[in-house]
Amino acid sequence: MAANAAVCVAAATGEAVPGLLGPDGKDSGGGLHPGLPWAGCTVLAASAEQLAELRAKAAGSDGMFVADMPGLAQRTRVYDEYLERLGEVADTETDYYAVGLIGPRNRIDKLTRKLSLLS
C-alpha cells in the first residue's frame, strides 16, 4: 500500500510543480529515457501519526508544496466519491498513507530528520 500511495503522491506532485522533471535523456543506442525529478526522490518510512504531523507542519510552512494521499482515497473506488467523502472529514481527522514535500532543503530536512528510509 505504501508504494501505491507514494506513486499517487508523485503523480500529483509532478502535475502541480512545473519544471520538476529534468530533460529526457538518451542512452548510447539512442533509447529515450524520460526526465526524472531534478530535486531527487527519497521515500521515508513513517507511521500514520507521523505522516499527519509532518503534513500539518509542512502545510504551515511558507514556500512548501505538500501533496498527500489520504487513506480514504484507498477506500473509495470512484473519484467523485473520494472528493465527497474528503469534504466531510476535517484534516485533523484524516489518516494519511503518504505525504510528498517540495521546498527548501533545510526545512524538509528539519521536518524529516527522524524518519528512516522505507525498506
VOZA-452712 format. One record per atom (N, C-alpha, C, O): atom name; x, y, z; residue in three letters. Coordinates in steps of 0.001 Angstrom, whole numbers. Each point is the difference from the previous one (the first is absolute). Last residue first. Layout:
BEGIN
(node "CA" (X Y Z) "Ala");
...
This chain:
BEGIN
(node "N" (12121 583 3566) "Ser");
(node "CA" (710 -1172 -546) "Ser");
(node "C" (-983 -1014 -544) "Ser");
(node "O" (408 -1049 -499) "Ser");
(node "N" (162 6676 1698) "Leu");
(node "CA" (-937 -1116 -116) "Leu");
(node "C" (744 -1181 -614) "Leu");
(node "O" (659 144 -1030) "Leu");
(node "N" (1863 3704 3957) "Leu");
(node "CA" (-376 -408 -1354) "Leu");
(node "C" (-971 -1171 54) "Leu");
(node "O" (135 -900 829) "Leu");
(node "N" (-184 4133 3391) "Ser");
(node "CA" (982 -842 -686) "Ser");
(node "C" (-500 -328 -1409) "Ser");
(node "O" (-1174 183 -318) "Ser");
(node "N" (348 4164 4033) "Leu");
(node "CA" (-575 -1103 -780) "Leu");
(node "C" (1109 -777 -706) "Leu");
(node "O" (1006 577 -412) "Leu");
(node "N" (-537 3542 3045) "Lys");
(node "CA" (-188 -1164 883) "Lys");
(node "C" (-551 -1221 -742) "Lys");
(node "O" (-181 -1059 600) "Lys");
(node "N" (927 5412 -2754) "Arg");
(node "CA" (1268 -551 498) "Arg");
(node "C" (-147 -1244 880) "Arg");
(node "O" (932 -798 90) "Arg");
(node "N" (-4135 3990 -2632) "Thr");
(node "CA" (86 -1446 -236) "Thr");
(node "C" (1202 -672 655) "Thr");
(node "O" (198 -1201 -187) "Thr");
(node "N" (-1336 6033 368) "Leu");
(node "CA" (-1270 -700 190) "Leu");
(node "C" (147 -1523 -32) "Leu");
(node "O" (-760 -713 654) "Leu");
(node "N" (4514 3532 -1552) "Lys");
(node "CA" (-427 203 1391) "Lys");
(node "C" (-1282 -782 293) "Lys");
(node "O" (-141 -580 1076) "Lys");
(node "N" (1751 642 -5510) "Asp");
(node "CA" (876 -792 864) "Asp");
(node "C" (-417 112 1462) "Asp");
(node "O" (7 -992 729) "Asp");
(node "N" (-2238 3716 -3818) "Ile");
(node "CA" (-393 -1401 -170) "Ile");
(node "C" (853 -897 893) "Ile");
(node "O" (-521 -910 645) "Ile");
(node "N" (1641 5435 -767) "Arg");
(node "CA" (-1287 -202 682) "Arg");
(node "C" (-467 -1445 -110) "Arg");
(node "O" (-508 -573 964) "Arg");
(node "N" (4460 1860 -3231) "Asn");
(node "CA" (215 76 1444) "Asn");
(node "C" (-1301 -204 776) "Asn");
(node "O" (13 -600 1075) "Asn");
(node "N" (-94 747 -5892) "Arg");
(node "CA" (583 -1227 551) "Arg");
(node "C" (162 62 1517) "Arg");
(node "O" (-257 -988 687) "Arg");
(node "N" (-3593 3623 -3435) "Pro");
(node "CA" (1404 197 373) "Pro");
(node "C" (552 -1221 748) "Pro");
(node "O" (-612 -504 941) "Pro");
(node "N" (-3444 -915 -3780) "Gly");
(node "CA" (278 1281 641) "Gly");
(node "C" (1475 125 326) "Gly");
(node "O" (809 -826 -421) "Gly");
(node "N" (-4961 -3014 -594) "Ile");
(node "CA" (952 717 -844) "Ile");
(node "C" (207 1351 670) "Ile");
(node "O" (-966 697 309) "Ile");
(node "N" (-1365 -5888 1060) "Leu");
(node "CA" (396 1381 270) "Leu");
(node "C" (968 502 -1060) "Leu");
(node "O" (897 -723 -435) "Leu");
(node "N" (-4951 -3412 1738) "Gly");
(node "CA" (1131 423 -814) "Gly");
(node "C" (279 1469 233) "Gly");
(node "O" (-926 801 119) "Gly");
(node "N" (-1696 -5317 2352) "Val");
(node "CA" (108 1456 -79) "Val");
(node "C" (1249 300 -822) "Val");
(node "O" (1071 -547 262) "Val");
(node "N" (-4702 -3938 1020) "Ala");
(node "CA" (1233 567 -535) "Ala");
(node "C" (-108 1517 11) "Ala");
(node "O" (-1088 565 -116) "Ala");
(node "N" (-2233 -3253 2099) "Tyr");
(node "CA" (834 -1127 -407) "Tyr");
(node "C" (1326 481 -579) "Tyr");
(node "O" (979 -747 -19) "Tyr");
(node "N" (-4823 2867 3755) "Tyr");
(node "CA" (785 167 -1221) "Tyr");
(node "C" (837 -1248 -258) "Tyr");
(node "O" (570 -586 920) "Tyr");
(node "N" (-5406 2381 1812) "Asp");
(node "CA" (1190 -844 63) "Asp");
(node "C" (709 99 -1350) "Asp");
(node "O" (-646 46 -1047) "Asp");
(node "N" (-2808 3570 3671) "Thr");
(node "CA" (366 -765 -1186) "Thr");
(node "C" (1230 -849 276) "Thr");
(node "O" (970 475 589) "Thr");
(node "N" (-3186 2928 2229) "Glu");
(node "CA" (-583 -1339 151) "Glu");
(node "C" (371 -924 -1159) "Glu");
(node "O" (-474 -1135 -65) "Glu");
(node "N" (1729 5783 313) "Thr");
(node "CA" (515 -580 1245) "Thr");
(node "C" (-535 -1407 253) "Thr");
(node "O" (516 -714 859) "Thr");
(node "N" (-2043 3375 -4533) "Asp");
(node "CA" (1367 -465 -240) "Asp");
(node "C" (613 -625 1250) "Asp");
(node "O" (869 -865 -109) "Asp");
(node "N" (-6173 567 -648) "Ala");
(node "CA" (979 1037 344) "Ala");
(node "C" (1411 -538 -233) "Ala");
(node "O" (241 -1199 146) "Ala");
(node "N" (-4749 -468 -2812) "Val");
(node "CA" (948 -348 1060) "Val");
(node "C" (962 1162 233) "Val");
(node "O" (542 563 -951) "Val");
(node "N" (-3941 -856 -2556) "Glu");
(node "CA" (-739 -251 1245) "Glu");
(node "C" (913 -233 1200) "Glu");
(node "O" (-480 -144 1125) "Glu");
(node "N" (1913 760 -5767) "Gly");
(node "CA" (-653 1226 442) "Gly");
(node "C" (-763 -138 1304) "Gly");
(node "O" (-411 1000 589) "Gly");
(node "N" (2374 -4775 -2701) "Leu");
(node "CA" (1064 883 470) "Leu");
(node "C" (-586 1292 556) "Leu");
(node "O" (473 519 1011) "Leu");
(node "N" (-3343 -3570 -3158) "Arg");
(node "CA" (353 -435 1357) "Arg");
(node "C" (1102 867 594) "Arg");
(node "O" (-1 264 1202) "Arg");
(node "N" (-1257 586 -5673) "Glu");
(node "CA" (-1144 229 882) "Glu");
(node "C" (357 -350 1447) "Glu");
(node "O" (-261 778 917) "Glu");
(node "N" (3426 -1730 -4281) "Leu");
(node "CA" (-120 1441 230) "Leu");
(node "C" (-1142 327 957) "Leu");
(node "O" (135 869 861) "Leu");
(node "N" (371 -5389 -2167) "Tyr");
(node "CA" (1148 447 798) "Tyr");
(node "C" (-126 1481 338) "Tyr");
(node "O" (141 392 1158) "Tyr");
(node "N" (-3220 -2155 -4169) "Glu");
(node "CA" (-304 -445 1367) "Glu");
(node "C" (1121 421 955) "Glu");
(node "O" (-262 443 1118) "Glu");
(node "N" (924 323 -5680) "Asp");
(node "CA" (-1023 914 521) "Asp");
(node "C" (-401 -368 1424) "Asp");
(node "O" (-256 880 821) "Asp");
(node "N" (3244 -3764 -3148) "Tyr");
(node "CA" (622 1255 422) "Tyr");
(node "C" (-1008 992 562) "Tyr");
(node "O" (292 683 982) "Tyr");
(node "N" (-651 -6048 -619) "Val");
(node "CA" (-408 1007 -974) "Val");
(node "C" (496 1358 503) "Val");
(node "O" (-212 354 1159) "Val");
(node "N" (912 -4243 1414) "Arg");
(node "CA" (344 -481 -1338) "Arg");
(node "C" (-343 1004 -1095) "Arg");
(node "O" (454 -142 -1135) "Arg");
(node "N" (1104 71 6742) "Thr");
(node "CA" (-1066 326 -949) "Thr");
(node "C" (453 -424 -1392) "Thr");
(node "O" (1194 0 -300) "Thr");
(node "N" (1642 -419 4134) "Arg");
(node "CA" (-1233 -693 382) "Arg");
(node "C" (-1186 338 -898) "Arg");
(node "O" (-1091 -533 198) "Arg");
(node "N" (5502 2502 -517) "Gln");
(node "CA" (170 -1440 -209) "Gln");
(node "C" (-1301 -755 245) "Gln");
(node "O" (-206 -1090 -534) "Gln");
(node "N" (351 5675 1393) "Ala");
(node "CA" (204 -159 -1444) "Ala");
(node "C" (191 -1477 -352) "Ala");
(node "O" (-391 -437 -1083) "Ala");
(node "N" (119 1846 5601) "Leu");
(node "CA" (-1312 -189 -631) "Leu");
(node "C" (109 -78 -1514) "Leu");
(node "O" (-909 -516 -650) "Leu");
(node "N" (4744 1420 3404) "Gly");
(node "CA" (-412 -1392 -6) "Gly");
(node "C" (-1328 -221 -694) "Gly");
(node "O" (-216 -1046 -612) "Gly");
(node "N" (3332 5194 -818) "Pro");
(node "CA" (-824 -405 1140) "Pro");
(node "C" (-410 -1467 -132) "Pro");
(node "O" (-181 -506 -1108) "Pro");
(node "N" (4288 3319 -935) "Met");
(node "CA" (-887 -1103 -379) "Met");
(node "C" (-779 -396 1245) "Met");
(node "O" (479 -801 803) "Met");
(node "N" (2379 5571 -2631) "Asp");
(node "CA" (-260 -1084 942) "Asp");
(node "C" (-932 -1037 -602) "Asp");
(node "O" (-688 245 -991) "Asp");
(node "N" (4294 4394 218) "Ala");
(node "CA" (-967 -904 -638) "Ala");
(node "C" (-216 -1146 974) "Ala");
(node "O" (940 -451 653) "Ala");
(node "N" (1312 5745 -506) "Val");
(node "CA" (-342 -1250 679) "Val");
(node "C" (-1033 -755 -832) "Val");
(node "O" (-1055 541 -332) "Val");
(node "N" (4994 3778 191) "Phe");
(node "CA" (-1085 -675 -704) "Phe");
(node "C" (-222 -1338 689) "Phe");
(node "O" (949 -745 245) "Phe");
(node "N" (1301 5626 1530) "Met");
(node "CA" (19 -1463 -14) "Met");
(node "C" (-1207 -506 -789) "Met");
(node "O" (-1131 415 252) "Met");
(node "N" (2281 4247 1053) "Gly");
(node "CA" (844 -483 -1078) "Gly");
(node "C" (85 -1509 -109) "Gly");
(node "O" (866 -526 -700) "Gly");
(node "N" (-2351 2375 5407) "Asp");
(node "CA" (12 763 -1254) "Asp");
(node "C" (954 -627 -1013) "Asp");
(node "O" (1078 -476 356) "Asp");
(node "N" (-3667 -2229 3593) "Ser");
(node "CA" (1298 592 -293) "Ser");
(node "C" (-37 696 -1361) "Ser");
(node "O" (-352 -616 -1006) "Ser");
(node "N" (-3146 -2165 3114) "Gly");
(node "CA" (83 1297 660) "Gly");
(node "C" (1295 740 -265) "Gly");
(node "O" (223 1070 567) "Gly");
(node "N" (-1071 -5476 -2218) "Ala");
(node "CA" (-1049 857 -571) "Ala");
(node "C" (29 1394 610) "Ala");
(node "O" (-423 963 -639) "Ala");
(node "N" (3317 -4303 2382) "Ala");
(node "CA" (423 436 -1333) "Ala");
(node "C" (-1016 947 -617) "Ala");
(node "O" (376 991 -626) "Ala");
(node "N" (-1407 -2979 4811) "Lys");
(node "CA" (1141 919 131) "Lys");
(node "C" (416 552 -1361) "Lys");
(node "O" (257 1196 -134) "Lys");
(node "N" (-3666 -4469 196) "Ala");
(node "CA" (-453 1225 669) "Ala");
(node "C" (1130 1020 107) "Ala");
(node "O" (-205 1182 -275) "Ala");
(node "N" (1221 -5486 -1449) "Arg");
(node "CA" (-837 763 -920) "Arg");
(node "C" (-428 1323 615) "Arg");
(node "O" (58 1039 -658) "Arg");
(node "N" (2299 -4050 3403) "Leu");
(node "CA" (858 528 -1057) "Leu");
(node "C" (-798 870 -960) "Leu");
(node "O" (434 1098 -350) "Leu");
(node "N" (-2817 -3458 3618) "Glu");
(node "CA" (779 1085 613) "Glu");
(node "C" (893 678 -1034) "Glu");
(node "O" (94 1227 -40) "Glu");
(node "N" (-2481 -5018 -1326) "Ala");
(node "CA" (-944 1084 285) "Ala");
(node "C" (731 1202 594) "Ala");
(node "O" (-277 1143 -364) "Ala");
(node "N" (2789 -5059 -361) "Leu");
(node "CA" (-388 622 -1268) "Leu");
(node "C" (-944 1172 224) "Leu");
(node "O" (150 1045 -632) "Leu");
(node "N" (1087 -3665 4348) "Gln");
(node "CA" (1126 806 -462) "Gln");
(node "C" (-336 710 -1311) "Gln");
(node "O" (369 1158 -192) "Gln");
(node "N" (-3515 -4196 1861) "Glu");
(node "CA" (71 1174 874) "Glu");
(node "C" (1134 925 -427) "Glu");
(node "O" (-165 1219 -20) "Glu");
(node "N" (-300 -5360 -2161) "Ala");
(node "CA" (-1109 891 -372) "Ala");
(node "C" (33 1274 834) "Ala");
(node "O" (-277 1084 -512) "Ala");
(node "N" (4979 -3351 -22) "Ser");
(node "CA" (-1311 -475 449) "Ser");
(node "C" (-1069 978 -476) "Ser");
(node "O" (314 1102 -449) "Ser");
(node "N" (4400 -1879 -2211) "Ala");
(node "CA" (-631 765 1077) "Ala");
(node "C" (-1329 -639 361) "Ala");
(node "O" (-662 -611 -839) "Ala");
(node "N" (5490 422 -2678) "Ala");
(node "CA" (-1008 -744 752) "Ala");
(node "C" (-545 872 1123) "Ala");
(node "O" (751 715 665) "Ala");
(node "N" (1355 889 -5647) "Leu");
(node "CA" (286 -246 1410) "Leu");
(node "C" (-1146 -749 663) "Leu");
(node "O" (-1148 100 -433) "Leu");
(node "N" (3495 1227 -4635) "Val");
(node "CA" (-1209 -538 618) "Val");
(node "C" (359 -432 1415) "Val");
(node "O" (830 -886 206) "Val");
(node "N" (1156 4434 -4190) "Thr");
(node "CA" (330 -832 1143) "Thr");
(node "C" (-1303 -450 629) "Thr");
(node "O" (-853 827 320) "Thr");
(node "N" (2945 1756 -4983) "Cys");
(node "CA" (-1161 -668 590) "Cys");
(node "C" (490 -897 1119) "Cys");
(node "O" (782 -922 -230) "Cys");
(node "N" (926 5589 -3036) "Gly");
(node "CA" (219 -1290 636) "Gly");
(node "C" (-1283 -547 591) "Gly");
(node "O" (-989 718 150) "Gly");
(node "N" (1718 3339 -2859) "Ala");
(node "CA" (87 198 1448) "Ala");
(node "C" (295 -1302 730) "Ala");
(node "O" (271 17 1201) "Ala");
(node "N" (-1071 299 -5925) "Trp");
(node "CA" (1319 530 303) "Trp");
(node "C" (196 164 1504) "Trp");
(node "O" (1132 40 481) "Trp");
(node "N" (-4389 -3614 -3187) "Pro");
(node "CA" (-18 1199 851) "Pro");
(node "C" (1420 441 352) "Pro");
(node "O" (775 -785 545) "Pro");
(node "N" (-1328 -1749 -5169) "Leu");
(node "CA" (-285 -332 1395) "Leu");
(node "C" (2 1278 831) "Leu");
(node "O" (514 1027 -444) "Leu");
(node "N" (-1281 -2466 -5161) "Gly");
(node "CA" (623 793 1049) "Gly");
(node "C" (-463 -415 1386) "Gly");
(node "O" (-1144 -413 192) "Gly");
(node "N" (1104 -3183 -4256) "Pro");
(node "CA" (-705 1210 443) "Pro");
(node "C" (730 694 1147) "Pro");
(node "O" (668 -637 815) "Pro");
(node "N" (1525 -2315 -4735) "His");
(node "CA" (-307 -181 1420) "His");
(node "C" (-639 1289 498) "His");
(node "O" (650 1045 15) "His");
(node "N" (675 -3745 -5080) "Leu");
(node "CA" (-448 1160 774) "Leu");
(node "C" (-350 -396 1429) "Leu");
(node "O" (-632 -1030 236) "Leu");
(node "N" (4257 -1057 -4080) "Gly");
(node "CA" (-1239 -238 753) "Gly");
(node "C" (-332 1180 899) "Gly");
(node "O" (868 544 683) "Gly");
(node "N" (3124 -1231 -3556) "Gly");
(node "CA" (-1061 888 -447) "Gly");
(node "C" (-1327 -210 706) "Gly");
(node "O" (-985 669 -313) "Gly");
(node "N" (5388 -2774 1148) "Gly");
(node "CA" (-701 -616 -1124) "Gly");
(node "C" (-1134 852 -530) "Gly");
(node "O" (-713 -417 -913) "Gly");
(node "N" (3314 1671 4753) "Ser");
(node "CA" (912 -51 -1150) "Ser");
(node "C" (-632 -645 -1227) "Ser");
(node "O" (462 224 -1119) "Ser");
(node "N" (-3838 2143 4482) "Asp");
(node "CA" (1151 -864 244) "Asp");
(node "C" (828 -84 -1281) "Asp");
(node "O" (-369 582 -1019) "Asp");
(node "N" (-2823 3606 2749) "Lys");
(node "CA" (152 -1099 -959) "Lys");
(node "C" (1209 -824 403) "Lys");
(node "O" (1028 532 419) "Lys");
(node "N" (-4865 3069 2180) "Gly");
(node "CA" (1365 -382 -353) "Gly");
(node "C" (-15 -1127 -1012) "Gly");
(node "O" (-1001 -698 -161) "Gly");
(node "N" (-2399 5088 2125) "Asp");
(node "CA" (159 -1394 -396) "Asp");
(node "C" (1467 -251 -333) "Asp");
(node "O" (727 922 -370) "Asp");
(node "N" (-1676 3060 3794) "Pro");
(node "CA" (-210 -362 -1405) "Pro");
(node "C" (155 -1503 -220) "Pro");
(node "O" (658 -698 771) "Pro");
(node "N" (-2326 2229 4058) "Gly");
(node "CA" (1108 386 -855) "Gly");
(node "C" (-276 -420 -1432) "Gly");
(node "O" (-1008 -651 -274) "Gly");
(node "N" (-2790 1823 4111) "Leu");
(node "CA" (704 -1051 -727) "Leu");
(node "C" (1118 576 -855) "Leu");
(node "O" (-173 1018 -670) "Leu");
(node "N" (-2596 1895 3189) "Leu");
(node "CA" (578 -960 947) "Leu");
(node "C" (823 -1072 -708) "Leu");
(node "O" (1025 -447 515) "Leu");
(node "N" (-3775 4299 -2286) "Gly");
(node "CA" (1456 -7 -71) "Gly");
(node "C" (667 -990 931) "Gly");
(node "O" (1226 -13 107) "Gly");
(node "N" (-6113 1493 1233) "Pro");
(node "CA" (606 149 -1324) "Pro");
(node "C" (1529 -4 84) "Pro");
(node "O" (580 564 928) "Pro");
(node "N" (-4408 -2638 2284) "Val");
(node "CA" (1251 752 128) "Val");
(node "C" (677 83 -1369) "Val");
(node "O" (726 -915 -389) "Val");
(node "N" (-4899 -1501 1105) "Ala");
(node "CA" (-177 1292 671) "Ala");
(node "C" (1251 873 33) "Ala");
(node "O" (-106 1211 190) "Ala");
(node "N" (-155 -5757 -2089) "Glu");
(node "CA" (-999 836 -672) "Glu");
(node "C" (-8 1417 566) "Glu");
(node "O" (-183 965 -742) "Glu");
(node "N" (2928 -4236 2767) "Gly");
(node "CA" (486 277 -1348) "Gly");
(node "C" (-931 905 -778) "Gly");
(node "O" (451 839 -780) "Gly");
(node "N" (-1810 -2389 5043) "Thr");
(node "CA" (1092 970 104) "Thr");
(node "C" (507 387 -1381) "Thr");
(node "O" (204 1181 -281) "Thr");
(node "N" (-3431 -4591 637) "Ala");
(node "CA" (-598 1293 347) "Ala");
(node "C" (1064 1090 56) "Ala");
(node "O" (-242 1129 -426) "Ala");
(node "N" (1724 -5519 -249) "Ala");
(node "CA" (-757 458 -1170) "Ala");
(node "C" (-619 1368 261) "Ala");
(node "O" (44 878 -861) "Ala");
(node "N" (2145 -2991 4446) "Ala");
(node "CA" (959 441 -1013) "Ala");
(node "C" (-707 521 -1246) "Ala");
(node "O" (418 1004 -577) "Ala");
(node "N" (-3022 -2965 3961) "Val");
(node "CA" (495 1308 438) "Val");
(node "C" (1001 551 -1016) "Val");
(node "O" (-6 1197 -285) "Val");
(node "N" (-1547 -5536 -468) "Cys");
(node "CA" (-1105 959 -156) "Cys");
(node "C" (433 1408 392) "Cys");
(node "O" (-327 967 -688) "Cys");
(node "N" (3361 -4489 1420) "Val");
(node "CA" (-148 260 -1436) "Val");
(node "C" (-1109 1018 -248) "Val");
(node "O" (151 889 -838) "Val");
(node "N" (474 -2401 5244) "Ala");
(node "CA" (1127 835 -417) "Ala");
(node "C" (-91 355 -1477) "Ala");
(node "O" (293 1131 -386) "Ala");
(node "N" (-3460 -4150 2188) "Ala");
(node "CA" (-240 1362 485) "Ala");
(node "C" (1119 938 -442) "Ala");
(node "O" (-264 1140 -382) "Ala");
(node "N" (763 -5716 -585) "Asn");
(node "CA" (-1109 555 -766) "Asn");
(node "C" (-249 1455 400) "Asn");
(node "O" (-172 863 -862) "Asn");
(node "N" (3305 -3260 3375) "Ala");
(node "CA" (515 285 -1342) "Ala");
(node "C" (-1076 621 -872) "Ala");
(node "O" (272 951 -734) "Ala");
(node "N" (-1492 -2392 5054) "Ala");
(node "CA" (874 1169 65) "Ala");
(node "C" (531 372 -1383) "Ala");
(node "O" (69 1180 -345) "Ala");
(node "N" (-2659 -5136 968) "Met");
(node "CA" (-815 1186 0) "Met");
(node "C" (869 1265 0) "Met");
(node "O" (-359 996 -628) "Met");
